[in-house]
Amino acid sequence: MGRLNRKNRTDIILKNRGGMFDAINDAVKQTWRINDEEYDFICENATDEELDLIVSDSILDFSKKRKVIECVNRLIEKMKSLPL
């Protein structure tokens, strides 16, 4: 599922409880249009380099943005292919 396909999702619920880390987590989930389960899976399975790119606060060039999008999409597809 590509990022654009996730554009109009209704299963993304932001759980900001007022903490700084909740706000950061919600910002990442909102940016990549992923829900809590997908976010948890990505955090558990992405490499340190991939996580650094996903949460990067700097302006990424086109090739890095493409790499991040491919990484997020790959990890979500991997999650969906796992048996329940």
Secondary structure, DSSP 8 states (H G I E B T S, - for coil): --TTTTTT-S-------S-HHHHHHHHHHHHHT--HHHHHHHHHHS-HHHHHHHT--S---HHHHHHHHHHHHHHHHHHHHS--
